[in-house]
Amino acid sequence: MTDLQSLEERIRAAAAARRPLRIRGGGSKDFYGGPLEGELLEIGGLAGITLCEPTELVVSARAGTPLQELERVLAGHGQMLGFEPPGFDGCATLGGAVASGLSGPRRPYCGAVRDFVLGVEMIDGRGERLRFGGKVIKNVAGFDLSRMMAGSLGTLGVLTEVTLKTVPRPSVECTVRFEMDQAQALDSMRLWATRPLPLSATEWEDGALHVRMSGAEAAVRAARRELGGEIADGVHDRWDSVREQQLPFFTAARELWRVSLPVDSPPLPVPGPTLIEWGGSLRWLSGPQDGDALRALAGRLGGHATLYRAPSKPPSGPFQPLSAAMLSLHKRLKTVFDPHGIFNRGRLYPEF
Amino acid sequence: MHHPIIERLRRALPAGAVLSSSEDLKPYECDALTLYRQTPLAVALPADEAQVVAVLRLCNEAQVPVVARGAGTGLSGGATPRADAVLLSLARLNRIVGIDALARTARVQPGVRNLAISEAAAPHGLYYAPDPSSQIACTIGGNVAENSGGVHCLKYGLTVHNLLALRVVTLEGEVLQIGSAAPDSPGYDLLALLTGSEGLLGVVTEVTVRLIPKPQCARVVLAVFDDMTKAGRAVADVIAAGIIPAGLEMMDRAAIAAVEPFVRAGYPLDAEAILLCESDGAPAEVEEEILRMEAVLRGAGARECRVSRDEAERLRFWAGRKAAFPAMGALSPDYYCMDGSIPRRRLAAVLLAIRDMEGRYGLRCANVFHAGDGNLHPLILFDSNIADEVARAEAFGAEILELCVREGGSITGEHGVGMEKIAQMCVQFGSAELATFHAVKRAFDERGLLNPGKAVPTLHRCAELGRLHVRGGQLPHPELPRF
């Protein structure tokens, strides 16, 4: 069991010596982001649910709590994490899920990691314990620094406890399948999203579009009539495989790009297979790409491209570069939390 | 005696865009928290982003503070002017830049009214979900600054959940593009940081919001309770049953008594509390959900449940809730609207504690609020013509907020800290957190010229207030300046 005090002491010592630290929960996302630099700071031992109150739709847990355990306990109360984070073979922790900001298939219909963060407890780069946000649904006191931790990849501090909003599990889920080419699938997903339908996931690959609906039985039944398509078999496993990036599309890829686009963007003229999620706004590309060209294309369309997984980490970093003004603001914010630059150096951007 | 900034602003902006005569400044001396009034140094009314940039550059050069203002409907004094500051009104940036029905987005300037977005999106079957009760008048820029909520945010989220992108001008006059229509922008989530930052970090010049499909129908259950504890439990039971109502509002006896003669919504005058529990969606889904809601509410001890039979009746049930604030105006010369949030399971206990405070402060308090998200709005009734009633009302309010913090909640659920709750920030946050807030502020605005004195108290102020800390409901020196 890692205790907060020894964590604080290690951070203070590292800060005094300007020694970089590499924060690690379950280690399931070592592949993600920039290079891994510094002495390992394990927080996996900092585990356990500290508040789970079904009447509040709120759960608090220490950052090293395995996602799997958290989801199991929530399921027992008929609840779940609305952003469906990948669990990576049971290794992923709550802290890592928040720090990486990675959401799953339900994201466009229910919300991203950051939408569910209500509060965090953390230790900054001075070894100071901080608490932002809270444990209630509505709270606008002070700057919203807890949501800003989502996706910050540990560059601002060590998360020690996180409070999330949860959602009730839908009573019914149903997936239908359509044979469609990419352009048709994009048009259909966009059109359906403008109607009040209980959509909860969409995924297109190789001529087949899968659409999941979740909610009250009556709503799902009505939506199913409206959409048509054929009921897909074995879909439960399929959505898990999409969420966990375990479909052959993902596992076969040596290099995997993740392109985020406005929902009305056209099919991308790129080599290699594409898998589409999130109503058209997430495009996975398997195989090597001309990174600069892809980023320029994504930028022109109003989006961005991430080299999600690759055999080696590129020196320019996996994320779409920031504008000069934004980079300088990022550096100033980094300095607020981590003045000596000890946490996860270069994991988000090579510059800090 | 004109400050030199006035002349510089006049040269940079079109004719009529800078106000400085005392009669022109009068309408800007307060926002909806009218307890605080101050004439600003001048009012600047830019009409586009380039003019906003010009105002900020000039103020930065001259080191003159800037207070941004939307429609002035804020309830926490976030837009209260300062004598040494230019009031920057965004009211003339009121254009809907574009509605994209297929992408389900609206790009609007900050001075566009909240409701105007939904009106413009209506032909496409879409709307903008957050609906603060001032939505006829309040602007989207103000909503972003305060992270506003509303009746429907339990199901549809707060402002922060419904934004996609912002254009923000920094004090130096640099334009930042924050967020985008593509999900999960790279880098830190500055969209979350900017939302609710109360005009302390930058000035928003364009907002891209998410639109959602309009539900096909809605119905509401009016549940009547003889006992506040049962009503509070009913709220928690609805949520625990896995139901997320489109709205779940509570009114207590005092609130019912105030609105019923005014609106004739059909609320029972002998009830201790009523709940309005709404379901929206496809007709069959609503039918099914209303039945489940009714069962839970009755199970929790509702003596009566009335389900709206048609749209007219639904609107009548809501009319009382919506008229609560004007009705209070008829009941009392002044009222003070508080805004604390607590865990739902503590609703009844906190409402009973407030009732106890009424006796101690000698003031009445009515409660009309977003029960579903544990967001209280106690309305403290007072008369500012009676010598110490203002001070008593403020002390009463402060005690309620501090109780909210002790119960694990927050001093503000949706109205913001502004001027009003700056002292209670010292109760909710420790000095390390406050120091971090100040450092974040400096990362955007090194010299502290954007909306100074709001939202985040100085540590010095907290130390002072620490010695004045409210004990046993009595503020020892109510005559001392609080900010």
Interface residues (C-beta under 8 A of the other chain):
Chain A: E53 P54 T55 E56 L57 V58 G78 Q79 G101 S103 R107 P108 G111 A112 R114 D115 D124 E128 R129 L130 R131 F132 G134 K135 V136 I137 K138 N139 V140 A141 G142 F143 D144 L145 R147 M148 A150 G151 S152 L156 V167 P168 R169 S171 R190 L191 A193 T194 R195 P196 L197 P198 G215 A216 E217 A218 A219 R221 A222 A223 S260 L261 P262 V263 D264 W278 S281 L282 A298 L301 G302 G303 H304 T306 F319 Q320 L322 S323 A325 M326 L329 H330 R332 L333 T335 V336 F337 L348 Y349
Chain B: D100 A101 L102 A103 R104 T105 H124 G125 L126 E146 N147 G149 C153 L154 G157 L158 V160 H161 E174 L176 Q177 S180 A181 A182 P183 D184 S185 P186 G187 Y188 D189 L190 A192 L193 T195 G196 S197 L200 L201 P213 K214 P215 Q216 A236 D237 I239 A240 G242 I243 I244 G281 A282 A284 E285 E287 E288 E289 S341 I342 P343 R344 R345 H370 D373 G374 N375 G408 G409 S410 I411 T412 G413 E414 H415 G416 V417 K421 M425 Q428 F429 G430 A432 E433 T436 F437 A439 V440 K441 R442 A443 F444 A455 V456
